[in-house]
Amino acid sequence: MKIVFMGTPDYAAVTLQKLISAGHDIAAVFAQPDKPVGRKRILTPPPVKVLAEKHNITVFQPNTLRDGKATEILREIAPDIIVVVAYGKILPKEILEIPKFGCVNGHASLLPKYRGASPIQWCIVCGEKVTGVSTMFMDEGMDTGDILETVEVAIGDEETAEELFDRLSVKSADLMVSTVDKLSKGEITPTPQNHDEATYAPIIKKEMALIDFNKTADEIHNAVRGYYSWPCAYFFRGGKRIKVISCRVGETTDSKAGTVVGNTDELVVACGKGTTLRILELQPEGSKPMTAKQMLCGKPIPLGSPIGDNND
């Protein structure tokens, strides 16, 4: 089938490569515009663009899809199907109606759960043990279209969002190749979503990752995993942000939530409902990541002291 692919980050590039390797005709690629990256703000192309150009595929990077120009381009290309994975723009109705086989989205959750922008991070933050990937027909709603195929994936007890991103990108790519093949053969019956069961994964903002030690250690542990590697869960001490890179749930305690109950090889903090969190690795503001022991050797934190500025 003649495919137009729409995607932007590394996650989407995995699907594009799988479609290319499967021998599909990728007529064009749409990606977000190049963006400045790093401290020097160097204008950098997104991974999907880099991959497409490597394969001599024409790339379009419109700032908007709503001025009619992208619609004209797509009507001229006349794709059989538009495949969308982590593109970052909503497709207007006039584009959705162009391809013969519809517009198919690869979404990183088991729909209708975790519709929206950040399903991978959010499912970990919420303590899910199982997630997955879905392919679906796109409509004018936010991830509300009929489901085509799904694959379940177990989440590891210590797995971070970054690690899950890598695993799901491959699962999603394989599933999309399967879906495109079956659609071309008429072998898929779309299944409407149960909208009553829908949940949402909002855009992750830095302030969401501020640790509240009144929550249980399990909840904080999930947040640390879910917010890694961006924006990273954090707390403040002495006016400085300290990111928590890794941790484990500890033993129970009678100490007040937010106070230090261990300060030797690990930084152990009392949390809500008598739980404790063993912080193993941190990154103080202005420093590289280090073990809790390394930080405590340089900046001891007395037992019983509050850990965050909001507890001082």
C-alpha positions in Angstrom: 0.0 0.0 0.0 1.0 3.6 -0.6 1.6 5.0 2.9 2.0 8.5 4.2 3.7 8.3 7.6 3.3 11.0 10.3 5.5 10.9 13.4 8.3 12.8 15.1 10.4 11.2 17.9 12.5 8.1 18.2 9.5 6.1 19.3 7.8 6.8 15.9 11.0 6.2 14.0 11.0 2.6 15.0 7.6 2.1 13.3 8.7 3.9 10.2 11.8 1.7 9.9 9.7 -1.5 10.3 7.3 -0.3 7.6 10.2 0.4 5.3 11.8 -2.9 6.0 8.5 -4.7 5.3 8.6 -3.3 1.8 5.8 -0.7 1.9 5.8 2.3 -0.4 6.3 5.3 1.9 5.2 8.1 -0.4 6.0 10.9 2.1 6.7 11.6 5.8 5.2 14.4 7.9 7.1 15.4 11.0 7.2 18.3 13.4 9.4 21.2 12.5 13.1 21.2 13.5 13.6 22.6 17.0 16.5 24.2 18.9 18.2 21.6 21.2 20.6 22.0 24.1 22.2 24.9 25.8 23.5 26.3 22.4 20.0 25.9 21.0 21.2 24.2 17.8 18.4 23.7 15.3 17.9 19.9 15.2 15.8 17.7 12.9 13.5 15.1 14.6 14.5 11.5 14.4 11.7 10.6 11.9 12.9 13.2 9.5 16.5 12.0 9.8 15.4 8.4 9.1 13.2 9.4 6.2 15.9 11.4 4.5 18.3 8.5 4.9 15.9 6.5 2.8 15.3 9.4 0.3 11.7 9.8 1.4 10.2 13.3 0.9 9.6 15.1 4.2 7.0 17.8 5.0 7.2 19.8 8.3 4.1 22.1 8.3 3.6 24.3 11.3 -0.1 23.6 11.1 -2.4 21.2 9.3 -5.4 23.5 9.4 -4.5 26.1 6.7 -5.4 23.7 3.8 -1.8 23.4 2.4 -1.2 20.0 4.0 -4.6 18.8 2.8 -3.7 19.8 -0.8 -0.4 17.9 -0.6 -2.0 14.8 0.7 -4.8 14.8 -1.9 -2.1 15.1 -4.6 -0.2 12.1 -3.1 -3.4 10.1 -2.7 -2.2 7.6 -0.1 -4.0 4.4 0.5 -3.4 4.9 4.2 -2.0 7.4 6.6 -0.1 5.9 9.6 0.3 8.2 12.6 2.6 7.5 15.5 3.5 10.2 18.1 3.2 12.9 15.5 2.1 15.6 17.9 -0.6 17.3 15.8 -4.4 16.6 15.6 -5.5 15.7 12.1 -8.5 17.7 10.8 -11.6 16.0 9.3 -10.6 16.8 5.7 -7.3 14.9 6.1 -8.9 12.0 7.9 -11.2 11.5 4.9 -8.4 11.3 2.3 -7.0 7.8 2.4 -8.9 4.8 1.1 -8.1 2.7 4.1 -8.3 5.5 6.6 -5.9 7.0 9.1 -4.4 4.5 11.6 -2.8 5.6 14.8 -0.4 3.6 17.0 -1.1 4.4 20.6 1.0 3.3 23.6 -1.7 2.0 25.8 -4.5 -0.6 25.9 -7.3 1.7 24.8 -9.7 3.1 26.1 -7.3 3.4 29.1 -4.8 6.2 29.1 -5.9 8.2 26.1 -3.9 11.3 25.6 -0.3 12.6 25.4 1.7 10.6 28.0 0.3 7.1 28.4 3.7 5.4 29.0 4.7 7.6 31.9 1.2 7.9 33.4 0.5 4.1 33.5 3.7 3.7 35.6 2.9 6.7 37.8 -0.5 5.1 38.4 1.0 1.8 39.5 -0.2 -0.3 36.6 1.3 -3.8 36.2 0.2 -4.3 32.6 0.0 -2.0 29.7 0.3 -2.4 25.9 -0.1 -0.9 22.5 -3.1 -0.4 20.3 -3.8 0.4 16.7 -7.0 2.2 15.9 -8.8 4.1 13.2 -8.5 7.8 13.8 -11.6 10.0 14.2 -12.1 13.6 15.3 -11.8 12.7 19.0 -8.7 12.3 21.2 -7.8 8.6 20.8 -11.5 7.7 20.5 -11.6 5.7 17.3 -12.4 2.0 16.7 -9.7 -0.4 17.8 -8.0 -2.6 15.2 -5.4 -4.6 17.2 -3.8 -4.7 20.6 -0.9 -6.3 22.4 -0.5 -6.6 26.2 2.9 -6.0 27.8 3.8 -6.6 31.5 5.5 -3.7 33.3 8.5 -4.7 35.4 8.5 -3.9 39.1 11.5 -1.6 38.7 11.0 -0.6 35.1 11.2 3.1 34.2 9.2 5.0 31.6 12.4 5.3 29.5 12.9 1.6 29.5 9.2 1.0 28.8 9.4 3.5 25.9 12.1 1.4 24.3 10.1 -1.9 24.6 6.8 -0.5 23.5 8.3 1.2 20.5 9.2 -2.2 19.1 5.9 -3.8 20.1 4.0 -0.8 18.5 6.1 -1.0 15.3 5.4 -4.8 14.9 1.7 -4.3 15.6 1.4 -1.5 13.0 3.0 -3.7 10.3 0.5 -6.4 11.2 -2.4 -4.0 11.1 -1.5 -2.5 7.8 -1.1 -6.0 6.2 -4.4 -7.2 7.6 -6.2 -4.0 6.5 -5.0 -4.5 3.0 -6.4 -8.0 3.0 -9.7 -7.1 4.7 -8.9 -9.3 7.6 -9.6 -6.9 10.5 -13.0 -6.0 12.0 -12.8 -2.7 14.0 -14.1 -2.8 17.6 -15.7 0.3 19.0 -14.2 1.5 22.3 -16.2 1.5 25.5 -16.0 5.2 26.3 -17.3 4.7 29.8 -14.0 2.9 30.6 -11.8 5.7 29.2 -9.1 7.3 31.3 -6.7 10.0 30.3 -2.9 10.6 30.4 -2.3 14.3 30.6 0.8 16.1 29.3 3.6 15.7 31.8 4.6 19.0 33.4 7.7 19.5 35.6 5.7 20.5 38.7 3.9 17.1 38.6 7.1 15.4 39.6 7.6 17.2 42.9 7.6 14.4 45.6 5.0 14.6 48.4 6.4 12.4 51.2 3.0 12.2 52.7 2.2 9.7 49.9 3.0 6.1 50.4 6.5 4.7 49.4 4.8 2.7 46.7 3.2 5.8 45.2 6.5 7.7 45.3 8.4 4.7 43.9 6.0 4.6 41.0 6.4 8.3 40.4 10.2 8.1 40.4 10.0 5.3 37.7 7.3 7.0 35.7 8.9 10.4 35.6 12.4 9.0 34.6 14.2 10.3 32.5 12.1 13.5 32.2 11.3 15.5 34.2 12.6 13.2 37.0 10.9 13.1 40.4 12.5 15.6 42.8 12.4 17.4 46.1 14.0 20.6 47.4 16.6 21.0 50.1 18.3 24.3 50.9 16.6 25.8 48.0 18.2 23.4 45.5 16.4 20.8 43.4 17.5 17.2 44.0 16.3 14.7 41.5 15.7 11.1 42.6 17.0 8.7 39.9 16.3 5.4 41.6 14.8 4.1 44.8 13.2 1.1 46.5 10.3 0.6 48.9 11.7 0.0 52.4 10.5 -1.3 55.8 7.7 0.2 58.0 8.4 3.0 60.5 6.7 5.1 63.2 8.5 8.2 62.2 6.8 11.3 60.8 6.4 11.4 57.0 9.1 13.4 55.3 11.8 12.8 57.9 15.1 11.0 57.5 15.3 7.6 59.1 18.5 6.3 57.4 21.6 8.2 56.3 24.5 5.8 55.7 24.6 3.7 52.5 21.1 4.9 51.4 19.0 7.9 52.2 15.9 6.4 53.8 12.8 8.7 54.2 9.6 8.1 56.1 6.6 8.3 53.9 2.8 8.1 54.4 1.0 5.3 56.2 4.2 4.2 58.0 6.1 3.3 54.8 9.7 4.2 54.0 11.5 5.0 50.7 15.1 3.9 50.2 16.7 6.5 47.8 19.6 4.9 46.0 20.7 7.4 43.4 20.2 11.1 43.2 21.2 14.2 41.2 21.7 17.4 43.2 21.2 20.6 41.2 24.3 21.5 39.3 25.9 18.0 39.8 26.1 14.7 38.0 24.0 11.7 39.2 25.5 10.0 42.2 24.7 7.4 44.8 22.9 8.4 48.0 26.0 7.4 49.9 28.2 9.7 47.8 25.9 12.6 48.4 25.6 11.9 52.2 29.4 11.8 52.5 29.7 15.3 51.2 26.4 16.7 52.6 25.2 14.7 55.6 21.5 14.9 56.5 20.9 14.2 60.2 18.5 11.5 61.3 15.1 12.9 62.1 15.5 16.0 60.0 12.9 16.9 57.3 14.0 16.0 53.8 12.2 18.7 51.8 12.1 22.4 52.1 8.3 22.2 52.3 8.8 20.2 55.5 11.3 22.6 57.1 
